[in-house]
Amino acid sequence: PYSGGNVSGDFKEFVNKFQNRAGELGLSVEEARSLADTYGSNTHSIVKIIEERKAEQLQSGLPVGLYARLMYALEYECIIKASDFFIRRSSMLYFRKKELLDYKEQVLELMKGK
């Protein structure tokens, strides 16, 4: 099976369940859906990052979802270069360029420390 493809039952139910937790995790419903769609059954690792690293996330200046994506990419996907994250892991360069421009310095600073 593919990484993140081990969702037991209906995938829509899985996504809806995660979306229902969006508010308590500090995510919008749209961001929660995007995370569930991207990470599938590995979403539990994203939730763990969000729940256990709130102070670090706040200190970073990054939004919750972006911080979780970056930490997941660093720890589970072994990204090394900024392009690994901005292009291949988040597609920010192509689809969320304003967000990339707004947060690139914070992302680079966090990557430097890992």
Summary of the structure (lengths in Angstrom):
residues: 114
radius of gyration: 13.8
end to end distance: 29.3
largest distance: 40.2
contacts: 308
relative contact order: 0.11
helix: 76%
strand: 0%
